[in-house]
């Protein structure tokens, strides 16, 4: 491995730690996450289906922005 790969591993670890701290301390205020407008939620008598596609889109945009910021400064 080279030093560049080591830097990316360190930053990924820091991001995981930050997300873990946010989820641990702000668990009650994150109940809206996964229930955004546009997320598909179907409930029938013996069947339920939940597909959070808007939530996944938001996560994708945020992760893309974070990666681009990291790449710009490294």
PDB file of N, H, CA, C and O in Angstrom:
ATOM      1  N   UNK A   1       0.840  -1.179   0.000  1.00  0.00           N
ATOM      2  CA  UNK A   1       0.000   0.000   0.000  1.00  0.00           C
ATOM      3  C   UNK A   1       0.885   1.243   0.000  1.00  0.00           C
ATOM      4  O   UNK A   1       2.012   1.231   0.496  1.00  0.00           O
ATOM      5  N   UNK A   2       0.354   2.284  -0.556  1.00  0.00           N
ATOM      6  H   UNK A   2      -0.561   2.293  -0.959  1.00  0.00           H
ATOM      7  CA  UNK A   2       1.086   3.536  -0.562  1.00  0.00           C
ATOM      8  C   UNK A   2       0.458   4.523   0.421  1.00  0.00           C
ATOM      9  O   UNK A   2      -0.561   4.224   1.042  1.00  0.00           O
ATOM     10  N   UNK A   3       1.071   5.696   0.559  1.00  0.00           N
ATOM     11  H   UNK A   3       1.899   5.939   0.054  1.00  0.00           H
ATOM     12  CA  UNK A   3       0.578   6.676   1.522  1.00  0.00           C
ATOM     13  C   UNK A   3      -0.774   7.244   1.135  1.00  0.00           C
ATOM     14  O   UNK A   3      -1.565   7.591   2.012  1.00  0.00           O
ATOM     15  N   UNK A   4      -1.061   7.348  -0.153  1.00  0.00           N
ATOM     16  H   UNK A   4      -0.419   7.066  -0.866  1.00  0.00           H
ATOM     17  CA  UNK A   4      -2.358   7.864  -0.593  1.00  0.00           C
ATOM     18  C   UNK A   4      -3.496   6.995  -0.122  1.00  0.00           C
ATOM     19  O   UNK A   4      -4.525   7.502   0.325  1.00  0.00           O
ATOM     20  N   UNK A   5      -3.323   5.681  -0.218  1.00  0.00           N
ATOM     21  H   UNK A   5      -2.487   5.269  -0.581  1.00  0.00           H
ATOM     22  CA  UNK A   5      -4.366   4.759   0.249  1.00  0.00           C
ATOM     23  C   UNK A   5      -4.535   4.879   1.754  1.00  0.00           C
ATOM     24  O   UNK A   5      -5.653   4.795   2.263  1.00  0.00           O
ATOM     25  N   UNK A   6      -3.440   5.073   2.466  1.00  0.00           N
ATOM     26  H   UNK A   6      -2.532   5.141   2.053  1.00  0.00           H
ATOM     27  CA  UNK A   6      -3.516   5.239   3.916  1.00  0.00           C
ATOM     28  C   UNK A   6      -4.306   6.477   4.309  1.00  0.00           C
ATOM     29  O   UNK A   6      -5.072   6.447   5.272  1.00  0.00           O
ATOM     30  N   UNK A   7      -4.123   7.568   3.570  1.00  0.00           N
ATOM     31  H   UNK A   7      -3.501   7.593   2.788  1.00  0.00           H
ATOM     32  CA  UNK A   7      -4.876   8.796   3.848  1.00  0.00           C
ATOM     33  C   UNK A   7      -6.368   8.574   3.653  1.00  0.00           C
ATOM     34  O   UNK A   7      -7.179   9.029   4.460  1.00  0.00           O
ATOM     35  N   UNK A   8      -6.731   7.872   2.577  1.00  0.00           N
ATOM     36  H   UNK A   8      -6.072   7.503   1.921  1.00  0.00           H
ATOM     37  CA  UNK A   8      -8.156   7.615   2.336  1.00  0.00           C
ATOM     38  C   UNK A   8      -8.757   6.731   3.419  1.00  0.00           C
ATOM     39  O   UNK A   8      -9.895   6.948   3.835  1.00  0.00           O
ATOM     40  N   UNK A   9      -8.012   5.750   3.874  1.00  0.00           N
ATOM     41  H   UNK A   9      -7.088   5.574   3.536  1.00  0.00           H
ATOM     42  CA  UNK A   9      -8.510   4.872   4.939  1.00  0.00           C
ATOM     43  C   UNK A   9      -8.713   5.657   6.230  1.00  0.00           C
ATOM     44  O   UNK A   9      -9.699   5.443   6.935  1.00  0.00           O
ATOM     45  N   UNK A  10      -7.795   6.561   6.545  1.00  0.00           N
ATOM     46  H   UNK A  10      -6.994   6.735   5.972  1.00  0.00           H
ATOM     47  CA  UNK A  10      -7.928   7.385   7.743  1.00  0.00           C
ATOM     48  C   UNK A  10      -9.161   8.280   7.639  1.00  0.00           C
ATOM     49  O   UNK A  10      -9.925   8.383   8.599  1.00  0.00           O
ATOM     50  N   UNK A  11      -9.368   8.929   6.492  1.00  0.00           N
ATOM     51  H   UNK A  11      -8.747   8.846   5.713  1.00  0.00           H
ATOM     52  CA  UNK A  11     -10.528   9.806   6.326  1.00  0.00           C
ATOM     53  C   UNK A  11     -11.835   9.026   6.366  1.00  0.00           C
ATOM     54  O   UNK A  11     -12.816   9.509   6.930  1.00  0.00           O
ATOM     55  N   UNK A  12     -11.870   7.849   5.790  1.00  0.00           N
ATOM     56  H   UNK A  12     -11.073   7.457   5.331  1.00  0.00           H
ATOM     57  CA  UNK A  12     -13.077   7.019   5.858  1.00  0.00           C
ATOM     58  C   UNK A  12     -13.366   6.633   7.302  1.00  0.00           C
ATOM     59  O   UNK A  12     -14.520   6.635   7.731  1.00  0.00           O
ATOM     60  N   UNK A  13     -12.318   6.302   8.050  1.00  0.00           N
ATOM     61  H   UNK A  13     -11.381   6.301   7.702  1.00  0.00           H
ATOM     62  CA  UNK A  13     -12.496   5.983   9.463  1.00  0.00           C
ATOM     63  C   UNK A  13     -13.024   7.163  10.260  1.00  0.00           C
ATOM     64  O   UNK A  13     -13.890   6.995  11.119  1.00  0.00           O
ATOM     65  N   UNK A  14     -12.510   8.355   9.983  1.00  0.00           N
ATOM     66  H   UNK A  14     -11.807   8.491   9.285  1.00  0.00           H
ATOM     67  CA  UNK A  14     -12.990   9.553  10.667  1.00  0.00           C
ATOM     68  C   UNK A  14     -14.449   9.838  10.340  1.00  0.00           C
ATOM     69  O   UNK A  14     -15.219  10.230  11.216  1.00  0.00           O
ATOM     70  N   UNK A  15     -14.827   9.644   9.097  1.00  0.00           N
ATOM     71  H   UNK A  15     -14.201   9.325   8.385  1.00  0.00           H
ATOM     72  CA  UNK A  15     -16.223   9.855   8.702  1.00  0.00           C
ATOM     73  C   UNK A  15     -17.127   8.856   9.413  1.00  0.00           C
ATOM     74  O   UNK A  15     -18.210   9.222   9.868  1.00  0.00           O
ATOM     75  N   UNK A  16     -16.700   7.605   9.515  1.00  0.00           N
ATOM     76  H   UNK A  16     -15.820   7.307   9.146  1.00  0.00           H
ATOM     77  CA  UNK A  16     -17.497   6.595  10.217  1.00  0.00           C
ATOM     78  C   UNK A  16     -17.643   6.956  11.686  1.00  0.00           C
ATOM     79  O   UNK A  16     -18.719   6.783  12.259  1.00  0.00           O
ATOM     80  N   UNK A  17     -16.574   7.458  12.307  1.00  0.00           N
ATOM     81  H   UNK A  17     -15.700   7.598  11.841  1.00  0.00           H
ATOM     82  CA  UNK A  17     -16.640   7.858  13.707  1.00  0.00           C
ATOM     83  C   UNK A  17     -17.588   9.036  13.889  1.00  0.00           C
ATOM     84  O   UNK A  17     -18.381   9.050  14.830  1.00  0.00           O
ATOM     85  N   UNK A  18     -17.515  10.025  13.001  1.00  0.00           N
ATOM     86  H   UNK A  18     -16.870  10.014  12.237  1.00  0.00           H
ATOM     87  CA  UNK A  18     -18.388  11.199  13.096  1.00  0.00           C
ATOM     88  C   UNK A  18     -19.850  10.796  12.931  1.00  0.00           C
ATOM     89  O   UNK A  18     -20.709  11.265  13.678  1.00  0.00           O
ATOM     90  N   UNK A  19     -20.140   9.933  11.959  1.00  0.00           N
ATOM     91  H   UNK A  19     -19.443   9.552  11.352  1.00  0.00           H
ATOM     92  CA  UNK A  19     -21.510   9.474  11.757  1.00  0.00           C
ATOM     93  C   UNK A  19     -21.988   8.691  12.976  1.00  0.00           C
ATOM     94  O   UNK A  19     -23.143   8.829  13.381  1.00  0.00           O
ATOM     95  N   UNK A  20     -21.127   7.879  13.559  1.00  0.00           N
ATOM     96  H   UNK A  20     -20.190   7.766  13.230  1.00  0.00           H
ATOM     97  CA  UNK A  20     -21.479   7.131  14.755  1.00  0.00           C
ATOM     98  C   UNK A  20     -21.799   8.037  15.935  1.00  0.00           C
ATOM     99  O   UNK A  20     -22.745   7.779  16.680  1.00  0.00           O
ATOM    100  N   UNK A  21     -21.016   9.098  16.109  1.00  0.00           N
ATOM    101  H   UNK A  21     -20.248   9.308  15.504  1.00  0.00           H
ATOM    102  CA  UNK A  21     -21.274  10.053  17.190  1.00  0.00           C
ATOM    103  C   UNK A  21     -22.608  10.762  16.968  1.00  0.00           C
ATOM    104  O   UNK A  21     -23.385  10.940  17.907  1.00  0.00           O
ATOM    105  N   UNK A  22     -22.871  11.162  15.731  1.00  0.00           N
ATOM    106  H   UNK A  22     -22.240  11.018  14.968  1.00  0.00           H
ATOM    107  CA  UNK A  22     -24.136  11.836  15.424  1.00  0.00           C
ATOM    108  C   UNK A  22     -25.317  10.918  15.710  1.00  0.00           C
ATOM    109  O   UNK A  22     -26.298  11.342  16.322  1.00  0.00           O
ATOM    110  N   UNK A  23     -25.232   9.674  15.277  1.00  0.00           N
ATOM    111  H   UNK A  23     -24.435   9.329  14.780  1.00  0.00           H
ATOM    112  CA  UNK A  23     -26.333   8.729  15.504  1.00  0.00           C
ATOM    113  C   UNK A  23     -26.502   8.444  16.994  1.00  0.00           C
ATOM    114  O   UNK A  23     -27.630   8.318  17.470  1.00  0.00           O
ATOM    115  N   UNK A  24     -25.415   8.341  17.729  1.00  0.00           N
ATOM    116  H   UNK A  24     -24.498   8.444  17.343  1.00  0.00           H
ATOM    117  CA  UNK A  24     -25.493   8.031  19.157  1.00  0.00           C
ATOM    118  C   UNK A  24     -26.109   9.178  19.954  1.00  0.00           C
ATOM    119  O   UNK A  24     -27.004   8.954  20.769  1.00  0.00           O
ATOM    120  N   UNK A  25     -25.642  10.394  19.727  1.00  0.00           N
ATOM    121  H   UNK A  25     -24.915  10.576  19.064  1.00  0.00           H
ATOM    122  CA  UNK A  25     -26.084  11.520  20.540  1.00  0.00           C
ATOM    123  C   UNK A  25     -27.374  12.176  20.048  1.00  0.00           C
ATOM    124  O   UNK A  25     -28.100  12.770  20.845  1.00  0.00           O
ATOM    125  N   UNK A  26     -27.670  12.080  18.760  1.00  0.00           N
ATOM    126  H   UNK A  26     -27.081  11.598  18.113  1.00  0.00           H
ATOM    127  CA  UNK A  26     -28.843  12.745  18.205  1.00  0.00           C
ATOM    128  C   UNK A  26     -29.856  11.741  17.659  1.00  0.00           C
ATOM    129  O   UNK A  26     -30.518  12.014  16.657  1.00  0.00           O
ATOM    130  N   UNK A  27     -29.981  10.593  18.301  1.00  0.00           N
ATOM    131  H   UNK A  27     -29.444  10.371  19.114  1.00  0.00           H
ATOM    132  CA  UNK A  27     -30.857   9.534  17.827  1.00  0.00           C
ATOM    133  C   UNK A  27     -32.314   9.979  17.778  1.00  0.00           C
ATOM    134  O   UNK A  27     -33.009   9.659  16.814  1.00  0.00           O
ATOM    135  N   UNK A  28     -32.795  10.698  18.773  1.00  0.00           N
ATOM    136  H   UNK A  28     -32.230  10.958  19.556  1.00  0.00           H
ATOM    137  CA  UNK A  28     -34.186  11.125  18.816  1.00  0.00           C
ATOM    138  C   UNK A  28     -34.535  12.137  17.739  1.00  0.00           C
ATOM    139  O   UNK A  28     -35.675  12.185  17.278  1.00  0.00           O
ATOM    140  N   UNK A  29     -33.569  12.943  17.336  1.00  0.00           N
ATOM    141  H   UNK A  29     -32.642  12.904  17.710  1.00  0.00           H
ATOM    142  CA  UNK A  29     -33.850  13.976  16.337  1.00  0.00           C
ATOM    143  C   UNK A  29     -33.653  13.476  14.905  1.00  0.00           C
ATOM    144  O   UNK A  29     -33.856  14.240  13.962  1.00  0.00           O
ATOM    145  N   UNK A  30     -33.269  12.230  14.724  1.00  0.00           N
ATOM    146  H   UNK A  30     -33.105  11.609  15.490  1.00  0.00           H
ATOM    147  CA  UNK A  30     -33.066  11.680  13.382  1.00  0.00           C
ATOM    148  C   UNK A  30     -34.177  10.725  12.967  1.00  0.00           C
ATOM    149  O   UNK A  30     -33.982   9.919  12.057  1.00  0.00           O
ATOM    150  N   UNK A  31     -35.333  10.797  13.609  1.00  0.00           N
ATOM    151  H   UNK A  31     -35.492  11.452  14.348  1.00  0.00           H
ATOM    152  CA  UNK A  31     -36.417   9.877  13.271  1.00  0.00           C
ATOM    153  C   UNK A  31     -37.001  10.156  11.892  1.00  0.00           C
ATOM    154  O   UNK A  31     -37.616   9.268  11.301  1.00  0.00           O
ATOM    155  N   UNK A  32     -36.828  11.355  11.367  1.00  0.00           N
ATOM    156  H   UNK A  32     -36.329  12.076  11.847  1.00  0.00           H
ATOM    157  CA  UNK A  32     -37.333  11.706  10.039  1.00  0.00           C
ATOM    158  C   UNK A  32     -36.516  11.030   8.950  1.00  0.00           C
ATOM    159  O   UNK A  32     -36.984  10.870   7.823  1.00  0.00           O
ATOM    160  N   UNK A  33     -35.294  10.633   9.288  1.00  0.00           N
ATOM    161  H   UNK A  33     -34.914  10.762  10.204  1.00  0.00           H
ATOM    162  CA  UNK A  33     -34.400  10.059   8.288  1.00  0.00           C
ATOM    163  C   UNK A  33     -34.891   8.670   7.891  1.00  0.00           C
ATOM    164  O   UNK A  33     -35.031   7.792   8.743  1.00  0.00           O
ATOM    165  N   UNK A  34     -35.147   8.472   6.620  1.00  0.00           N
ATOM    166  H   UNK A  34     -35.033   9.185   5.928  1.00  0.00           H
ATOM    167  CA  UNK A  34     -35.724   7.235   6.130  1.00  0.00           C
ATOM    168  C   UNK A  34     -37.213   7.359   5.897  1.00  0.00           C
ATOM    169  O   UNK A  34     -37.850   6.426   5.406  1.00  0.00           O
ATOM    170  N   UNK A  35     -37.775   8.511   6.246  1.00  0.00           N
ATOM    171  H   UNK A  35     -37.259   9.269   6.644  1.00  0.00           H
ATOM    172  CA  UNK A  35     -39.200   8.766   6.058  1.00  0.00           C
ATOM    173  C   UNK A  35     -39.416  10.096   5.339  1.00  0.00           C
ATOM    174  O   UNK A  35     -40.355  10.833   5.641  1.00  0.00           O
ATOM    175  N   UNK A  36     -38.555  10.384   4.407  1.00  0.00           N
ATOM    176  H   UNK A  36     -37.793   9.786   4.162  1.00  0.00           H
ATOM    177  CA  UNK A  36     -38.668  11.623   3.656  1.00  0.00           C
ATOM    178  C   UNK A  36     -39.824  11.546   2.664  1.00  0.00           C
ATOM    179  O   UNK A  36     -40.231  10.457   2.261  1.00  0.00           O
ATOM    180  N   UNK A  37     -40.353  12.704   2.273  1.00  0.00           N
ATOM    181  H   UNK A  37     -40.022  13.589   2.600  1.00  0.00           H
ATOM    182  CA  UNK A  37     -41.386  12.684   1.234  1.00  0.00           C
ATOM    183  C   UNK A  37     -40.815  12.104  -0.060  1.00  0.00           C
ATOM    184  O   UNK A  37     -39.750  12.521  -0.516  1.00  0.00           O
ATOM    185  N   UNK A  38     -41.505  11.170  -0.631  1.00  0.00           N
ATOM    186  H   UNK A  38     -42.369  10.831  -0.261  1.00  0.00           H
ATOM    187  CA  UNK A  38     -41.032  10.510  -1.838  1.00  0.00           C
ATOM    188  C   UNK A  38     -40.556   9.089  -1.584  1.00  0.00           C
ATOM    189  O   UNK A  38     -40.432   8.303  -2.524  1.00  0.00           O
ATOM    190  N   UNK A  39     -40.289   8.747  -0.329  1.00  0.00           N
ATOM    191  H   UNK A  39     -40.390   9.386   0.435  1.00  0.00           H
ATOM    192  CA  UNK A  39     -39.936   7.370  -0.007  1.00  0.00           C
ATOM    193  C   UNK A  39     -41.177   6.501  -0.165  1.00  0.00           C
ATOM    194  O   UNK A  39     -42.267   6.874   0.268  1.00  0.00           O
ATOM    195  N   UNK A  40     -41.002   5.346  -0.786  1.00  0.00           N
ATOM    196  H   UNK A  40     -40.116   5.043  -1.138  1.00  0.00           H
ATOM    197  CA  UNK A  40     -42.125   4.453  -1.064  1.00  0.00           C
ATOM    198  C   UNK A  40     -42.395   3.590   0.172  1.00  0.00           C
ATOM    199  O   UNK A  40     -41.498   2.912   0.674  1.00  0.00           O
ATOM    200  N   UNK A  41     -43.623   3.623   0.649  1.00  0.00           N
ATOM    201  H   UNK A  41     -44.352   4.174   0.242  1.00  0.00           H
ATOM    202  CA  UNK A  41     -44.020   2.824   1.799  1.00  0.00           C
ATOM    203  C   UNK A  41     -45.402   2.237   1.515  1.00  0.00           C
ATOM    204  O   UNK A  41     -46.389   2.969   1.447  1.00  0.00           O
ATOM    205  N   UNK A  42     -45.467   0.916   1.350  1.00  0.00           N
ATOM    206  H   UNK A  42     -44.665   0.322   1.405  1.00  0.00           H
ATOM    207  CA  UNK A  42     -46.723   0.231   1.045  1.00  0.00           C
ATOM    208  C   UNK A  42     -47.027  -0.722   2.194  1.00  0.00           C
ATOM    209  O   UNK A  42     -46.206  -1.570   2.542  1.00  0.00           O
ATOM    210  N   UNK A  43     -48.206  -0.578   2.778  1.00  0.00           N
ATOM    211  H   UNK A  43     -48.873   0.111   2.495  1.00  0.00           H
ATOM    212  CA  UNK A  43     -48.629  -1.478   3.855  1.00  0.00           C
ATOM    213  C   UNK A  43     -49.952  -2.104   3.465  1.00  0.00           C
ATOM    214  O   UNK A  43     -50.927  -1.407   3.181  1.00  0.00           O
ATOM    215  N   UNK A  44     -49.974  -3.411   3.455  1.00  0.00           N
ATOM    216  H   UNK A  44     -49.183  -3.977   3.685  1.00  0.00           H
ATOM    217  CA  UNK A  44     -51.193  -4.181   3.210  1.00  0.00           C
ATOM    218  C   UNK A  44     -51.484  -5.000   4.457  1.00  0.00           C
ATOM    219  O   UNK A  44     -50.821  -4.845   5.482  1.00  0.00           O
ATOM    220  N   UNK A  45     -52.463  -5.856   4.365  1.00  0.00           N
ATOM    221  H   UNK A  45     -53.002  -5.982   3.533  1.00  0.00           H
ATOM    222  CA  UNK A  45     -52.858  -6.652   5.523  1.00  0.00           C
ATOM    223  C   UNK A  45     -51.727  -7.558   6.011  1.00  0.00           C
ATOM    224  O   UNK A  45     -51.398  -7.545   7.197  1.00  0.00           O
ATOM    225  N   UNK A  46     -51.133  -8.339   5.118  1.00  0.00           N
ATOM    226  H   UNK A  46     -51.400  -8.349   4.154  1.00  0.00           H
ATOM    227  CA  UNK A  46     -50.062  -9.264   5.502  1.00  0.00           C
ATOM    228  C   UNK A  46     -48.738  -8.928   4.821  1.00  0.00           C
ATOM    229  O   UNK A  46     -47.872  -9.793   4.688  1.00  0.00           O
ATOM    230  N   UNK A  47     -48.578  -7.691   4.396  1.00  0.00           N
ATOM    231  H   UNK A  47     -49.282  -6.989   4.505  1.00  0.00           H
ATOM    232  CA  UNK A  47     -47.415  -7.346   3.591  1.00  0.00           C
ATOM    233  C   UNK A  47     -47.056  -5.883   3.816  1.00  0.00           C
ATOM    234  O   UNK A  47     -47.931  -5.018   3.862  1.00  0.00           O
ATOM    235  N   UNK A  48     -45.781  -5.622   3.952  1.00  0.00           N
ATOM    236  H   UNK A  48     -45.070  -6.325   3.914  1.00  0.00           H
ATOM    237  CA  UNK A  48     -45.323  -4.235   3.995  1.00  0.00           C
ATOM    238  C   UNK A  48     -44.036  -4.125   3.186  1.00  0.00           C
ATOM    239  O   UNK A  48     -43.209  -5.037   3.180  1.00  0.00           O
ATOM    240  N   UNK A  49     -43.885  -3.003   2.511  1.00  0.00           N
ATOM    241  H   UNK A  49     -44.557  -2.263   2.516  1.00  0.00           H
ATOM    242  CA  UNK A  49     -42.736  -2.764   1.653  1.00  0.00           C
ATOM    243  C   UNK A  49     -42.289  -1.322   1.855  1.00  0.00           C
ATOM    244  O   UNK A  49     -43.097  -0.398   1.767  1.00  0.00           O
ATOM    245  N   UNK A  50     -41.005  -1.134   2.126  1.00  0.00           N
ATOM    246  H   UNK A  50     -40.349  -1.885   2.198  1.00  0.00           H
ATOM    247  CA  UNK A  50     -40.459   0.211   2.316  1.00  0.00           C
ATOM    248  C   UNK A  50     -39.219   0.353   1.443  1.00  0.00           C
ATOM    249  O   UNK A  50     -38.272  -0.424   1.564  1.00  0.00           O
ATOM    250  N   UNK A  51     -39.231   1.352   0.562  1.00  0.00           N
ATOM    251  H   UNK A  51     -40.000   1.983   0.464  1.00  0.00           H
ATOM    252  CA  UNK A  51     -38.092   1.617  -0.303  1.00  0.00           C
ATOM    253  C   UNK A  51     -37.742   3.100  -0.196  1.00  0.00           C
ATOM    254  O   UNK A  51     -38.404   3.932  -0.816  1.00  0.00           O
ATOM    255  N   UNK A  52     -36.709   3.444   0.583  1.00  0.00           N
ATOM    256  H   UNK A  52     -36.171   2.768   1.087  1.00  0.00           H
ATOM    257  CA  UNK A  52     -36.379   4.852   0.826  1.00  0.00           C
ATOM    258  C   UNK A  52     -35.500   5.449  -0.272  1.00  0.00           C
ATOM    259  O   UNK A  52     -34.332   5.749  -0.025  1.00  0.00           O
ATOM    260  N   UNK A  53     -36.033   5.623  -1.464  1.00  0.00           N
ATOM    261  H   UNK A  53     -36.982   5.379  -1.665  1.00  0.00           H
ATOM    262  CA  UNK A  53     -35.199   6.063  -2.577  1.00  0.00           C
ATOM    263  C   UNK A  53     -34.823   7.531  -2.468  1.00  0.00           C
ATOM    264  O   UNK A  53     -33.743   7.895  -2.934  1.00  0.00           O
ATOM    265  N   UNK A  54     -35.637   8.392  -1.888  1.00  0.00           N
ATOM    266  H   UNK A  54     -36.514   8.097  -1.509  1.00  0.00           H
ATOM    267  CA  UNK A  54     -35.258   9.798  -1.699  1.00  0.00           C
ATOM    268  C   UNK A  54     -34.166   9.896  -0.635  1.00  0.00           C
ATOM    269  O   UNK A  54     -33.234  10.689  -0.774  1.00  0.00           O
ATOM    270  N   UNK A  55     -34.273   9.108   0.407  1.00  0.00           N
ATOM    271  H   UNK A  55     -35.029   8.464   0.520  1.00  0.00           H
ATOM    272  CA  UNK A  55     -33.236   9.084   1.438  1.00  0.00           C
ATOM    273  C   UNK A  55     -31.914   8.621   0.848  1.00  0.00           C
ATOM    274  O   UNK A  55     -30.868   9.192   1.156  1.00  0.00           O
ATOM    275  N   UNK A  56     -31.944   7.594   0.004  1.00  0.00           N
ATOM    276  H   UNK A  56     -32.794   7.131  -0.247  1.00  0.00           H
ATOM    277  CA  UNK A  56     -30.716   7.119  -0.632  1.00  0.00           C
ATOM    278  C   UNK A  56     -30.128   8.179  -1.557  1.00  0.00           C
ATOM    279  O   UNK A  56     -28.908   8.300  -1.661  1.00  0.00           O
ATOM    280  N   UNK A  57     -30.979   8.942  -2.224  1.00  0.00           N
ATOM    281  H   UNK A  57     -31.971   8.843  -2.140  1.00  0.00           H
ATOM    282  CA  UNK A  57     -30.518  10.018  -3.093  1.00  0.00           C
ATOM    283  C   UNK A  57     -29.821  11.106  -2.277  1.00  0.00           C
ATOM    284  O   UNK A  57     -28.776  11.612  -2.686  1.00  0.00           O
ATOM    285  N   UNK A  58     -30.389  11.467  -1.135  1.00  0.00           N
ATOM    286  H   UNK A  58     -31.238  11.056  -0.803  1.00  0.00           H
ATOM    287  CA  UNK A  58     -29.778  12.467  -0.260  1.00  0.00           C
ATOM    288  C   UNK A  58     -28.425  11.976   0.249  1.00  0.00           C
ATOM    289  O   UNK A  58     -27.454  12.732   0.249  1.00  0.00           O
ATOM    290  N   UNK A  59     -28.352  10.726   0.680  1.00  0.00           N
ATOM    291  H   UNK A  59     -29.141  10.111   0.680  1.00  0.00           H
ATOM    292  CA  UNK A  59     -27.088  10.157   1.150  1.00  0.00           C
ATOM    293  C   UNK A  59     -26.054  10.174   0.032  1.00  0.00           C
ATOM    294  O   UNK A  59     -24.894  10.506   0.275  1.00  0.00           O
ATOM    295  N   UNK A  60     -26.445   9.830  -1.170  1.00  0.00           N
ATOM    296  H   UNK A  60     -27.388   9.561  -1.368  1.00  0.00           H
ATOM    297  CA  UNK A  60     -25.532   9.822  -2.307  1.00  0.00           C
ATOM    298  C   UNK A  60     -24.968  11.207  -2.587  1.00  0.00           C
ATOM    299  O   UNK A  60     -23.770  11.354  -2.831  1.00  0.00           O
ATOM    300  N   UNK A  61     -25.822  12.221  -2.553  1.00  0.00           N
ATOM    301  H   UNK A  61     -26.795  12.102  -2.355  1.00  0.00           H
ATOM    302  CA  UNK A  61     -25.358  13.592  -2.800  1.00  0.00           C
ATOM    303  C   UNK A  61     -24.385  14.037  -1.703  1.00  0.00           C
ATOM    304  O   UNK A  61     -23.351  14.633  -2.003  1.00  0.00           O
ATOM    305  N   UNK A  62     -24.701  13.755  -0.449  1.00  0.00           N
ATOM    306  H   UNK A  62     -25.541  13.270  -0.205  1.00  0.00           H
ATOM    307  CA  UNK A  62     -23.838  14.159   0.661  1.00  0.00           C
ATOM    308  C   UNK A  62     -22.486  13.458   0.586  1.00  0.00           C
ATOM    309  O   UNK A  62     -21.448  14.094   0.767  1.00  0.00           O
ATOM    310  N   UNK A  63     -22.489  12.159   0.322  1.00  0.00           N
ATOM    311  H   UNK A  63     -23.333  11.642   0.175  1.00  0.00           H
ATOM    312  CA  UNK A  63     -21.229  11.414   0.221  1.00  0.00           C
ATOM    313  C   UNK A  63     -20.407  11.908  -0.966  1.00  0.00           C
ATOM    314  O   UNK A  63     -19.185  12.017  -0.862  1.00  0.00           O
ATOM    315  N   UNK A  64     -21.046  12.204  -2.080  1.00  0.00           N
ATOM    316  H   UNK A  64     -22.038  12.116  -2.165  1.00  0.00           H
ATOM    317  CA  UNK A  64     -20.336  12.730  -3.246  1.00  0.00           C
ATOM    318  C   UNK A  64     -19.693  14.075  -2.925  1.00  0.00           C
ATOM    319  O   UNK A  64     -18.547  14.317  -3.306  1.00  0.00           O
ATOM    320  N   UNK A  65     -20.408  14.945  -2.234  1.00  0.00           N
ATOM    321  H   UNK A  65     -21.338  14.748  -1.924  1.00  0.00           H
ATOM    322  CA  UNK A  65     -19.836  16.236  -1.844  1.00  0.00           C
ATOM    323  C   UNK A  65     -18.647  16.064  -0.907  1.00  0.00           C
ATOM    324  O   UNK A  65     -17.632  16.743  -1.065  1.00  0.00           O
ATOM    325  N   UNK A  66     -18.761  15.168   0.061  1.00  0.00           N
ATOM    326  H   UNK A  66     -19.585  14.617   0.189  1.00  0.00           H
ATOM    327  CA  UNK A  66     -17.665  14.933   0.999  1.00  0.00           C
ATOM    328  C   UNK A  66     -16.442  14.401   0.266  1.00  0.00           C
ATOM    329  O   UNK A  66     -15.326  14.855   0.519  1.00  0.00           O
ATOM    330  N   UNK A  67     -16.633  13.450  -0.633  1.00  0.00           N
ATOM    331  H   UNK A  67     -17.540  13.081  -0.839  1.00  0.00           H
ATOM    332  CA  UNK A  67     -15.509  12.883  -1.381  1.00  0.00           C
ATOM    333  C   UNK A  67     -14.855  13.944  -2.257  1.00  0.00           C
ATOM    334  O   UNK A  67     -13.628  13.997  -2.345  1.00  0.00           O
ATOM    335  N   UNK A  68     -15.652  14.790  -2.905  1.00  0.00           N
ATOM    336  H   UNK A  68     -16.648  14.748  -2.834  1.00  0.00           H
ATOM    337  CA  UNK A  68     -15.073  15.842  -3.744  1.00  0.00           C
ATOM    338  C   UNK A  68     -14.299  16.863  -2.922  1.00  0.00           C
ATOM    339  O   UNK A  68     -13.263  17.352  -3.372  1.00  0.00           O
ATOM    340  N   UNK A  69     -14.779  17.194  -1.728  1.00  0.00           N
ATOM    341  H   UNK A  69     -15.621  16.797  -1.362  1.00  0.00           H
ATOM    342  CA  UNK A  69     -14.055  18.121  -0.859  1.00  0.00           C
ATOM    343  C   UNK A  69     -12.734  17.515  -0.403  1.00  0.00           C
ATOM    344  O   UNK A  69     -11.707  18.192  -0.383  1.00  0.00           O
ATOM    345  N   UNK A  70     -12.766  16.244  -0.041  1.00  0.00           N
ATOM    346  H   UNK A  70     -13.600  15.693  -0.058  1.00  0.00           H
ATOM    347  CA  UNK A  70     -11.535  15.562   0.390  1.00  0.00           C
ATOM    348  C   UNK A  70     -10.534  15.498  -0.754  1.00  0.00           C
ATOM    349  O   UNK A  70      -9.347  15.755  -0.549  1.00  0.00           O
ATOM    350  N   UNK A  71     -10.988  15.162  -1.944  1.00  0.00           N
ATOM    351  H   UNK A  71     -11.951  14.953  -2.111  1.00  0.00           H
ATOM    352  CA  UNK A  71     -10.082  15.061  -3.104  1.00  0.00           C
ATOM    353  C   UNK A  71      -9.511  16.410  -3.485  1.00  0.00           C
ATOM    354  O   UNK A  71      -8.385  16.486  -3.977  1.00  0.00           O
ATOM    355  N   UNK A  72     -10.266  17.480  -3.269  1.00  0.00           N
ATOM    356  H   UNK A  72     -11.180  17.419  -2.870  1.00  0.00           H
ATOM    357  CA  UNK A  72      -9.774  18.810  -3.617  1.00  0.00           C
ATOM    358  C   UNK A  72      -8.618  19.226  -2.707  1.00  0.00           C
ATOM    359  O   UNK A  72      -7.660  19.846  -3.170  1.00  0.00           O
ATOM    360  N   UNK A  73      -8.700  18.891  -1.422  1.00  0.00           N
ATOM    361  H   UNK A  73      -9.478  18.387  -1.046  1.00  0.00           H
ATOM    362  CA  UNK A  73      -7.684  19.315  -0.473  1.00  0.00           C
ATOM    363  C   UNK A  73      -6.547  18.323  -0.310  1.00  0.00           C
ATOM    364  O   UNK A  73      -5.562  18.645   0.354  1.00  0.00           O
ATOM    365  N   UNK A  74      -6.637  17.156  -0.873  1.00  0.00           N
ATOM    366  H   UNK A  74      -7.438  16.894  -1.412  1.00  0.00           H
ATOM    367  CA  UNK A  74      -5.537  16.174  -0.775  1.00  0.00           C
ATOM    368  C   UNK A  74      -4.813  16.128  -2.061  1.00  0.00           C
ATOM    369  O   UNK A  74      -3.852  15.371  -2.201  1.00  0.00           O
TER     370      UNK A  74
END
